[in-house]
Amino acid sequence: MSRPSDTSAGSLIDRVPVLPVVVLDRVEDAVPVARALVAGGLPAIELTLRTPVALDAIRAIADEVPEILVGAGTVVTPGQAKQALDAGAQFLVSPGSTPALLAAMAETGLPFLPGTATVSEVLAVLESGFTEMKFFPAEASGGAAFLKAVAAPVPAARFCPTGGITAASAAAYLALPNVGCVGGSWLTPADAVSGGDWERIEALAREATALRP
């Protein structure tokens, strides 16, 4: 994360091998999902702002599951950054970066991962003073091969690649020196969430924990 000193556990991308990327349609699922992830060894969650209940879900997790680091993902406007902060988010993740969005996320005082997909975007984020970033959409933007190629010319940049990554492909990313963690949506399948299958989510989290090199 761009400001690791802002979290008691240090940099997010070194905290977990897989950062669960979660979409929730019901607030009542937020706390059980978070507890299942913690039980599986993943004490961090990126809850995306893609549904009307997302901010309330962040608030519920922040209030009831203090052992997990809860963040807001898919932050695409300056206003969302402030809303996430007010809801109790402890970090922010954006799919891309603009000067206004970078400034708004920095203004919250929260650590954050600004999104990048090209070398020019990586350089722009570095020029703004941030070394840790999201690489999105990872598979569509060149995947592990892209990150391997930029490691030598841009060694200061570190990434959390997200988008299209699976349990099978995650290890190839995690083996790279410039990757701290990967974002994974496979940890919380929609049918498991809607069906309340928290044991399945815990098992998937446990498998993901074992991916750390």
N, C-alpha and C positions, 0 to 999 in steps of 0.2 A: 504494500500500500504506500501511497506517496508520502505519508507522514507517519512512519511507524512509531515514532516516539509518543504519538497521541493515544496509543493503546497500551494497557498495562502488560499485555502479553507480547508486545513487539509487533513486527510486521505481520499482517494478515497472511500474505502469500507464503510465509514460512510457518504459519500456525497449523495449517491443515494441508494434506496432499490434494484433497478434492474439496472445493467450496460448493456446497449444495446450492443450486439455483432453483428456486421454488416459486411456483405460481399457485396461488390459493384463490378459490372461489367462495369459500365459507370461512368466516372468522373463527368459528368453533374448531376448525382443523389446525389452527396455527400452533397452539400450545402442544397438542399431542405430537405433531410433526417435529417440532423443535426438541421435545423430550426424547423422541425416538432417535434423532440424529445424535444427540448428546450420548445416549446410551450406547450407540454404535461407535463412539469415539470421535465424532466430528462436532466440536463445540463452536461452530460458526454456521451462519445461514445467510444467504442473499435472497431476500424476499422481493420479487420483482413488482414494480408499480404498474402492472398490466391489468389489474382488476379493480373494481370499485371498493373492495374490502381491504386492499393491500395495506393502507396506512393504519387501519384499525388492527389488522393482523400483526403488524410490527409493534404497535402499542401493547397488544396482549402478550406477545413474546417478551418484550422488554420488561413488562411488569411481573410476569409469572415464571419466566425461565431465565433467571439472572446468570446461570452458568453458561449460557450460549452468547456468542457475539452476534448480534442481529444487525444486518445491514439492509439498505434499500438498493435494489438494482433497477435497471432500465430508467435511470434518471436522465431525462432528455431535455428538461427545461430548468432554468434558474429557480423558478417557483417550486418545482418539485424537490429541489435540494433543501430548501427551507422547510417545506412540509414534512419531509422525512426526518429532519432534525427535531422538529416539534413533536413528532410521533414517537421519538425515542430511539431512532436509528443510531447505531454506533459507527457505521461507516457507509460510504456511498460507492456505487459502481455505475458508470455510464457506458453505453454502447459506442459512443463516439465522443469527440471533443471539439468544442468551439471556444474561442476566447471568453465569451460571456458565460458559458457553462463551467469552464475551468475556474473562473473568478468566483462564481456563485458557490461552487462546491468548496473552494478554499475558504470562502467567507464563513461557512458554517463552523469551521474549526475542526471538523471531523476528518479522519483519514479517508482517502478515496482512491479508486482505481479508474482513471480516465481511459476511455476506449480509443484504440488505435487499430488500423488495418493496413497501413502502408509505412514505408520507411520515412517518408516525409512527415507523416503524422507522429511517428515515434520521435523524430527530431524536434518537432514543434513542442511536444509535451516535455521533452528534456530541456528545451530552451526556456520553458516556463518554470523550471525548477523541480520537476517531478520525475522520479526514476522508476517507479513501479506503476504498471499500467495493465489494462485489460487488452487482450488481442482478440478481436471479434469482427466478423464471424470466423472463427479459427479455421475450420475445415474448408470453407469456401474461399478463404483468403490465402491459401497456400499451406496451411497446416504446420506440422512439425518441421517440414523441410524449409519453410520460410523462416521460422524462428532459428533454426540451425544456421541458416545463411546469414542472418543479421547479427549473430552473436559476436563474431569477430570484429566487424566494422563499427558496431554500436554496443560495446561491452557494458556501458553504464545502465542500459535498459534491462529491466526484469519484468516478467510477464505472468499473468494469469490468463491463459488462452481459454476461450469459451465459445461454444457454438458448434454443434455437430459432433462433439467428443463423446465417446462411449467408454464403457468399462474396458473394452478390448483395446481401444486406441490410446487410453490415458497414459499408459506406461511409457510410450514413445515420447510423449511430451515431457513427462516428469524426469526423463533421463537427460534432458537438455540442461546445460549450466545456467541458462538465462530464464528458466521456468521454475517458479516457486511452488505453484499449485495450478490445478485446472478447475474450470467451472463445470459442474456436472448436473444436468437436469434429470439424468437417469435414476438418481437416488430417490426421487419422490414421484413414481409413476402415478398418473391421474387415477387409475383404477384402484391403486393401493390407498391413496388419499381419500377418495370418495367412499371406499369401502371400509375405511378405518383399520386397515391392515398395518398397524404400527410395527408389528414384529417383522414384517417384510422390509419396511423402511430401515429399521434398526439393522437387519442383516445386510442390506445393501450398503449401509454406512460402514459397517464393520469390514466388509470386503474392500471398500474404498480406502479405508484407513491403512490396510495392508499394502496398498500400492506405493507407499512412500519408499523411494529407493534406499 
